[in-house]
């Protein structure tokens, strides 16, 4: 019987060689896996697959969302009122626009219609036309586009027992459904045809006091200025026509004559502000203010005025700015120079 002779050195060499091979293979596998991981990482960093943005304007929201989902795009929704009840739930705008190439996963801004802000015509009868105008302007501003409701101009006016400016009748009727841009037609009160107003006592008052009295009474007025005569004071109303405590029609203009200032301080200017305001069917709030050089704002008069020549005496620092407003909207301004504007 033969015996196999083992060479210990050979066995050790054999094990060592195979161990090296195993380690080399393991390292190779690790390197390969690392390369794959790095490749996946850079593919992810480079971005997802590109896709084209579909056109979803005018489509129902659910349909638009399905189309975006197919393209692997995601919505960012914004709500906005529109001008037709039929638009509710439809896509009004989108960003980016249709046909744009973007990466999958991009968010698309969709503006969805909430329908009209109001669905029926309100009852405006009995309200002041100026208040209604402001309400409609607010509606236009909040809707962000073309007006849903607008006024037919010029308005129709009629005499009535209601105060001037009160809406007497309207078309369309209250409660009418709004399905798109709607034009409102109003009949507005001129006030009583035979209404009389009482002329206040103005002669003998200072110009400042007279302007305050005019503002509270709401009468029509027109000033002229002249130089001071012996026995007279400066900046004083010395004559009025019609006479005080007289009953006159609402459109009567009270003619007032006032004296110029007795003297002016250095840097002051005095004169008669004059501006022709278009005639209105009934008086509107008119305000004259002065912006002083130091930034202070001073009211000279606030009065209900129906139109015509608007004249107001003033005595102010030179360089002041006179600002004329109607219904809180500026219609004229001028700078007072370093001189007198006295006829």
Buried (B, 14 or more C-beta within 10 A) or exposed (E): EEEEEEEEEEEEEEEEEEEEEEEEEEEEEEEEEEEEEEEEEEEEEEEEEEBEBBBBBEBEBEEBBEBBEEBEBEBEEEEBBBBBBEBBEBBBEBEEEEEEEBEEEBEBEBBBBEBBBBEEBBEBBEBBBBEBEEBBEEBBEEBEEEBBBBBEEEBEBEBBEBEBBBBBBBEBEEEEEBEEEBEBEBBBBBBBEEBEBEBBEBBBBBBEEBBBBBBEBBBBBBBEBBEBEEEEEBBBBBEBEBEEEBEBEBBBBBBBBBBBBEEBEEEBBBBBBEBEBEEBBBBBBBBBBBBEEEEEEEEBBBBBBBBBEBBBBBBBBBBBBBBBBBEEEEEBEEEBEEEBBBE
